[in-house]
């Protein structure tokens, strides 16, 4: 969104945003020992002021494009960073400020969504929310598109190591129609 807003070339950024899983599967990448996934490694590189080469042409171009965009956006969006913001570390200072800018816009977009879903959102997160199955994602995208045309809400299943008992049913996760029918049967 910010690259489009400020007319910054972002071909690799768009590709990564829209086709990340395909790119991660397609491109070879040797991981340093401290990373367990390509996604984790790329995310770390994007949050460094002077990242080292990945030895992969595609990913190196992505990183170059992000560094270029980061420099421009730090200037164009400097008013978004709170004047008293102080990074917690004395390295990756540009990336820390840039992260602050991204968090600002993620929060604004998330607030649009949370205002729309009300009590159907049970746990807000930095870039999304845990919600009930009755949330209308297409309706959320219409509302979000008005202010952030390049952003969209997608459904992601929750991954957990916890196993629920067979036949587990929680009223908290039922939509209003299901809950009504259940309570009606109990009452009758």
Helices and strands as residue ranges (DSSP letters): H 2-5, H 11-26, H 38-46, H 57-76, G 78-80, H 93-117, G 118-120, E 121-125, E 128-131, H 137-147, G 171-173, H 176-187
